[in-house]
Amino acid sequence: MDFLRNLFGKKNLEPETSIGYEENSENFENDSNSYDVDLRNKLIKESTAYKKSGDYENAINKINEALEIHKDEKLVYKKSSYLQQSGLSDEAWKVMSSFVDQINTEILNYKLNSVEDYLNFYGLFTDFYLAHTDMVKLLKKQKRFKDIIFYGFLSRFYELVGNVRLGDSIVDIDSYILDHISLGIVDQLKISKFVTNQSEIDNAYVELVKENESSLLDLHRASHIDYHFDFGRLAECVSITKNLMSKPLSVKSLNIKYK
């Protein structure tokens, strides 16, 4: 994922990021020249200082000012986290889910006209799957286990799609996919002590990946670096990614048994 993060001007992320991904820094890198990065970082630091003193109202106000300058996944989650810590869990969820809905709409309506558009598309997609990871963190704090599993499926599967899209950086794609599913989704989510049908849930995720393995292999092939300036290949990558986005939604019907 270093290649992905460097490519999109975002911070480095390990290839198999865990569901418990944490915020790494108070500063956010300049991935755009179109906004005042110094002012935005100043507001973020002020927000953190207010939060440490227990003043969540002003902390959130400062985040809102920073979001008006530039919105990204990390800062939206920071706002959601502060809202949750201040006792406003429903509002925290609305902020995060609204952001996900917005990116989802942008991705599905995205028109590819250039190589730059291709890079921007996967920048959006990276924010999309990381935002689902953020949603899992919010849900864990509320012990909403069924929702944790649903959004955990989404987060993990979208992460797989994003990593497979790296093409040539993954030499043995078959082994990579096998490694991805070797550790069960329940253990990945760290909720095994709360469910009794772990095997059923784990197998459901394995089946989800296997059912879409052909598309994942196609995505890996089309995104190989040799084709990065082949517009047809780029368009194919975007099309496959959009198609894969709806695949894990069927997990809503999964039966979950609690201890």
Secondary structure, 3 states (H helix, E strand, C coil): CHHHHHHHCCCCCCCCCCCCCCCCCCCCCCCCCCCCHHHHHHHHHHHHHHHHCCCHHHHHHHHHHHHHHCCCHHHHHHHHHHHHHCCCHHHHHHHHHHHHHHHHHHHHCCCCCCHHHHHHHHHHHHHHHHHHHHHHHHHHHHCCHHHHHHHHHHHHHHHHHHHHCCHHHCCCHHHHHHHHHHCCHHHHHCCHHHECCHHHHHHHHHHHHHHCHHHHHHHHHHCCHHHCCCHHHHHHHHHHHHHHCCHHHHHHHCCCCEC
